Amino acid sequence: MGEVSDISVIGCTGSLVVATRGGDGAGEVMVSVRGSKELFLAWSQEPLARGTEVLVIDTKGPRTVEVEPWPAMRLW
């Protein structure tokens, strides 16, 4: 049986619950996907602080994604 792909997370947004360290290490992101919130390891090109809103731009394997900063939508 093959691995389940997380390609459906590309284009989803989330919030970092553990800061990323750029190329020095992954953080963790809570992503809204498939009707619920799921936790993924998150890599970014530059370090990003905990709480940063991000966009998933690629997958790097099972439960691992690449993210970039993404401004949260403000509805006021």
N, C-alpha and C positions, 0 to 999 in steps of 0.2 A: 504494500500500500504506500503511495507517494505522500509527500508532505502537502499540507493544505497551504495554498498561496494566500498571502495577505495583500494582494494587489488591490483589493477593494478599498484599502485605506488611503491610497494615493488621492490627494485632493481633499481629504478630510482635515479638520482642524482640531486642535487640542491645546492643553496647557501642560507645561513642564512641571512635574512634581519633584524631580531631581534635576539640578542644573547639568547642562552638557559642558564639556571641557574642550570643545573643538576637536581637533585630531588627537588629543591626548586622552579622550575617554567619553563614553556614552553617559547619557542621563536617562531619565524615564519620562514618558509622556502619556497622559490620559487622553485618549482619542474617542470622540463620538463616532461610532461606526456600527453598522448592522443593527441599529435600533437600541444600542446600549453604549456604555462607556467601557473601553478596554485599555489595558496598560501595555505599552511597548517600550523596548529599549530605543533610545533616540540618539542619533548622531547628528552633528551640525558642523559646518565649516568653521564657524567662529564660536567661542564660548557663549552660552546663553544662560541667563539667570533663572532660578526657580520662579514659577509663576508666569513666565513669558508665554504669550499666545503664539502658537506655531501652526504652520501648514505642512502636511506630509507631502514631500515631493518625490520620494522613491522608497522602495523597499530594499533591504540589504540581507534578506534571509528571513527565516521564520521569526515572527514577533520582534523584528528589528527594522526600524525605519530611519530615513534621513529627513530632517526638518529644516525649515527656515522661519525666521520671525514673520508673524502675520498679525496686522493690527485687528483687534477685536471690533466687531460691528457695534456701533453706538446708535441706539434708536431713540434719540431725544432731540 
